[in-house]
């Protein structure tokens, strides 16, 4: 099992574009055995300490293996909507892990 944590930072004013992208691509996770375990929109009040910009959203996704994750990234339907991602997202910090 692999775990992908993403801290997602948006371009100013592109929240709706981002929501549209998510609505179109998140359902595809199940086709590749992926599970959206957590989807969080943190607020300043929830943060105890930080030394970086606050992300718009934090995702924790799991896949049984690397092949499933790679196949999801290469999905043709997902590829049709990458222009929305590029328009909305300024940057993503991705952290990969496994269960210990």
N, C-alpha and C positions, 0 to 999 in steps of 0.2 A: 504494500500500500504506500502510495506517495501522497504527500500533502503539499498544496500550493497555497501560500498566503500572499495576497496582493494588497498593497497600500496604493489606492488609486487617487490621483490628483487631477482635477479637471481644469480646463480652460475656463476663464471667467464667462459666466452667462450660458454655458453649454450643458446645464443640468438636464434639460428636456431631451437634448440629443443623446446624452448618455443613457437616460432612462429608455429611450427608444431602442438603442443598441442592445441594452440588457434584455429588454422584453423579447427581442428577436433571437438572441444567441444563448441565453441561459437555459431555455428548454432543450437545447441540443446536448447539454451535458449528459443527460440520461442515455442518449444513443451511444455514448462511449464509456458507460459505466461510471460516469462522474457524479459526484454528489456535492451540491452547494451546502456545506455544513453550517456556515455562518455568513451573514451579510450584515455588516454594521455600518451605520452612519454616526461616527463619533461626534460629540459636542465638546466644547471647552470644559463644561461642567463635569464631564465624565473622565477627563484626563487628570491623572495625579501628577505626572511630570512629563515634560517633553523637551527635546532639543532639536526639533524639526518642524516643518509645516504640518498642520493637521490634515490628514487625507479626507477626501469627500466620502469615500467608502473603504471598508476593509472586507475582503472576501477570504474565506477559508474553504478550499475545495479539495476533495479527495478523489483519487483514481486508483484502481487496483494495480496499475503498473504504468511505466513510462510510455509504452506503446499506445495505451488508451489516451493519455494526455496529448501525445503527438498527433494522433488521428483526429482528436477534437480540434486542435489548432489548425489542421489542414482541411477541415470540413468545408465543402464547396458552398453550402448555404451560409455558413459563418463568413466565408470569404466575400460574399456579396455585400455584406454590411460593414466591412472593415473601414469603409470611408466615414461612417458615423463615429467609430472608435477614434479614428485619427482626428476628426473634427473636435470631438469632445474632450479627449484625454490629453493632458499636458505631459504626464509621466506616470509610470507605474514602478513601484519597488516590489519585486517578486522574490519570495523566500521559499525555497524548496526544503522539504524535510521528510523524514520517515518516522514511524512510531518506534519508540524505544522500549 
